[in-house]
Amino acid sequence: MVVIKKLSNIIPVDFGEFQLEFAANDENIKRMKVIGQKMEERAKKLDETNEDLAFEQAYNAAKDSWTELFDEDAFEKVYKFSGETTTFTVYYLIQTIRGIVTEFENNNSQEAIKKYLEG
C-alpha cells in the first residue's frame, strides 16, 4: 500500500498577538502579485495629490490590499495592531508579502524538491 501524506500550503503570518494564515495556492499567489502591482501604482499616484487626500488614499489602499490578501477581519486586526497607523499597516503588508514570497520560494525550490525526492 502507498500512503500519501497530505502537504500543507498554509503559510502562517505571526504577529505575536494573533496569526493569519495564507493559503499559498495558485489563485492566491497570482492575486498577491496583482496586489503588489496595484500598491506600486497607488504609491505613484499619492505623490501627485494633496496631503489630506493622500492620507485617505493610503488608508483605502491598505484596507483594500489586506482585504484582498486575507479578509476585512485581517485588516482590522493589523490596523489595530499598528496602533491605527496607516503607514505601519502598509509596512506590515509589505513585510507580509515579502515573507510569504520567501517562504513560498523556499518551500517550492528545486533544491527542496530534490531533497524530497532523494529522501
C-alpha positions in Angstrom: 0.0 0.0 0.0 1.2 3.5 -0.8 0.4 6.1 1.9 0.3 9.7 0.8 0.9 12.3 3.4 -1.1 15.5 2.6 1.1 18.5 2.2 0.0 21.8 3.6 0.1 25.0 1.6 -0.7 27.2 4.6 1.9 29.9 5.4 1.4 31.3 8.8 2.0 35.0 9.4 2.7 35.6 13.0 2.0 39.0 14.6 2.7 37.7 18.1 -0.8 38.8 19.3 -2.5 36.9 16.5 -1.7 34.8 13.5 -3.0 35.0 9.9 -2.9 32.0 7.6 -2.2 32.5 3.9 -3.2 29.6 1.7 -0.4 29.5 -0.9 -2.5 28.1 -3.7 -2.2 29.1 -7.4 -5.0 31.7 -7.2 -3.8 33.4 -4.1 -0.2 33.6 -5.3 -1.4 35.3 -8.5 -3.7 37.6 -6.5 -0.7 38.6 -4.3 1.3 39.6 -7.3 -1.6 41.8 -8.5 -2.0 43.4 -5.1 1.7 44.3 -5.1 1.4 45.8 -8.6 -1.7 47.8 -7.5 0.1 49.1 -4.4 3.0 50.3 -6.6 0.6 52.2 -8.9 -1.3 53.7 -6.0 2.0 54.8 -4.4 3.0 56.7 -7.6 -0.4 58.5 -7.6 0.0 59.5 -3.9 2.9 61.8 -4.9 0.6 63.7 -7.2 -2.2 64.5 -4.6 -2.5 66.8 -1.7 -1.6 65.6 1.8 -5.1 65.0 3.2 -6.3 63.2 0.1 -3.0 61.2 0.0 -3.6 60.0 3.6 -7.1 58.9 2.8 -6.0 57.1 -0.4 -3.2 55.3 1.5 -5.7 54.1 4.1 -8.0 52.8 1.4 -5.2 51.1 -0.4 -4.0 49.4 2.8 -7.5 48.3 3.6 -8.2 47.0 0.1 -4.9 45.2 -0.1 -5.3 43.4 3.3 -8.9 42.5 2.5 -7.9 41.1 -0.9 -5.0 39.2 0.5 -6.9 37.8 3.6 -10.2 39.4 4.5 -11.6 42.5 6.2 -11.1 41.0 9.7 -7.4 40.6 9.0 -7.2 44.3 8.0 -9.0 45.3 11.2 -6.6 43.2 13.3 -3.5 44.5 11.6 -4.7 48.1 11.8 -5.4 47.8 15.5 -2.0 46.1 15.9 -0.4 49.0 14.2 -1.9 51.4 16.7 -4.3 52.5 14.0 -1.4 53.9 11.9 -1.8 53.7 8.2 1.9 53.8 7.4 2.6 50.9 9.8 -0.3 49.0 8.3 1.2 49.4 4.8 4.7 48.5 6.2 3.3 45.3 7.7 1.6 44.5 4.4 5.0 44.8 2.6 6.6 42.6 5.2 3.9 40.0 4.9 4.1 39.8 1.1 7.9 39.6 1.2 7.7 36.9 3.9 5.1 34.9 2.0 7.1 35.1 -1.2 10.3 34.0 0.6 8.5 31.1 2.4 6.8 30.0 -0.8 10.0 30.0 -2.8 11.9 28.1 0.0 9.1 25.5 0.2 8.9 25.1 -3.6 12.5 25.5 -4.6 14.2 22.9 -6.9 16.5 22.2 -4.0 13.6 21.3 -1.7 12.0 19.1 -4.4 15.3 17.3 -5.0 15.8 16.8 -1.2 12.2 15.4 -1.1 12.9 13.0 -4.0 16.1 11.8 -2.5 14.8 11.3 1.0 
